[in-house]
Amino acid sequence: MPECRRRLMTAIVGRAESEAVVQTVKAFVVGALAGSALMLSATSAHGEDISGTIVRTLMLSENTRLIGDVTCNVTGAPCIAFGAPNIALNLNGFTITGPNDAATGCKGTSVGTETGISTNGQSNVGVRGPGVVQRFQGDGILFLGTAKGWVQGVTTTTNCMSGIRINPTSSGISVESNVSVRNGAAAAACGGI
């Protein structure tokens, strides 16, 4: 009997140890999944980060922020365009610069399609400063076919057309605490906002 009892005790202890290991593994897996979910939600909370040089239109599909200055070398199209409704671009204190010369402003005729930022017909989108949008052949910021949009705390300067333009196809646009300086040209004296 003692041998049977020892085997039974060993089996019971072994099973208890196995259950403890399983519980430990479960706790680790659940903790890892929860940590991953937190990291993923933290990453997607602010959306895409942009900086550097843009050579073709950057289409925004989620909330986006600048994390450095942007130089735009796009020709014939907007530098940045909204591609989805209900999102915002946060300039975060940085500058979006087009190809125009700082000293002379417009280099020849204005090109209406070469805007800094276009709302691109999306609704409930906005641009939040502080930040600067400058030196574009068209408008600095163009609200085109947009219902319920906004721009706050942005400086637009040295754009060949308007600093901020609200096209007649747009409605419900809020423009607050912006500065518009040296926009427009002799051929397109659109000016500020």
Secondary structure, 3 states (H helix, E strand, C coil): CHHHHHHHHHHHHHHHHHHHHHHHHHHHHHHHHHHHHHHHHHHHHCCEEEEEEECCCEEECCCEEEEEEEEECCCCCCCEEECCCCCEEECCCCEEECCCECCCECCCCCCCCCCCEECCCCCCCEEEEEEEEECCCCCCEEECCCEEEEEEEEEEECCCCCCEEECCCCEEEEEECCEEECCCCCCCCCCCC
